[in-house]
Amino acid sequence: MIPVDSMHVFDSTGNRSSDGSATNPDSNSTRIHGRSAGRVVLALTLFLMILLAYMLIEPYWVQKKYYLIESDEIPQVFDGTKIVFLTDIHHGKFYSKARVRKVVEDVNRMNADVVLLGGDYVEGSPKYIQSCFDELKKLRAVYGVYGVLGNHDHWQGADSCRHAMAAAGIKSIDNGAYWITKKGIRIRIGGVGDHCEDKQYPERTIDSVNVSDFVLLVSHSPDYAMEITTDKVDYMFSGHTHGGQITLFGKYAPKVPSRYRQKLRTGLVSVKNCKVIISNGIGTAFIPLRFFARPQIVIGELRRI
């Protein structure tokens, strides 16, 4: 007979358990798989938290985007003229008056010759109109500040926006235009009404110009560029798309508020009758998030070629 205290219990693999009982290989496997799944869930949670944090931070990471605006129609006296384009502020609950003030200060430090505003000044309520233009009236440029309205401005009150714009000393180019003159030589700056909420009368910009005149046009939406039938417009400035706002690492945006989607999402685009500079804008629409579509202030330098 074998003494009880000298007996050993072996599992099915021939291994003895620590307490003398046979171990179950299935329970060991379950514990291992459970720990692995827990690590995956933890890693995924941390990744999503980091991703969300970045998307909340990016709207504050303003990019200064530079373009050379080249044409043989630019008069020599305007060579080197600096154009600053600011659009899609969306002042509201997600874009405070303090942030508007900060971007105005940033623009003023650029010592622009001309400041162009592309619309969508406010979002969510008409109560933000006055506070936005209280800050925008501090913009300074050698030859003035000019602007159009965007679809959000129409939704909150186009007449109120136009009144506040005029009181702030900003010249409206909604279906209007101005000559900028330097040493007796001039260039034309005009705009059209919002592509979604207004009508467009480009003739008010181009009827008085010659083909050899240099003409800049502002349209809140870049889609209007595809409707231009004249060769009298050289460059157009637009916003509206926010660069897609939420993109797949800047390569593709699932949602772009343009009929032409990725083609007119962001950057410098050549279309049939002109070139279009499309800004990502400075604010955000509906949600305070961006992903690889940084907010932008566009700086363009006129260059005679």
Secondary structure, 3 states (H helix, E strand, C coil): CCCHHHCCCECCCCCECCCCCCCCHHHHHHHHHHHHHHHHHHHHHHHHHHHHHHHHHHHHCCEEEEEEEEECCCCHHHCCCEEEEECCCCEECCECHHHHHHHHHHHHCCCCCEEEECCCCECCCCCHHHHHHHHHCCCCCCCCEEECCCHHHHHHHHHHHHHHHHHCCCEECCCEEEEEEECCEEEEEEECCCCCCCCCCCHHHHCCCCCCCCEEEECCCHHHHHHCCCCCCCEEEECCCHHHCECCCCCCCCCCCCCCHHHHCCEEEECCCCEEEECCCCCCCCCCCCECCCCEEEEEEEEEC
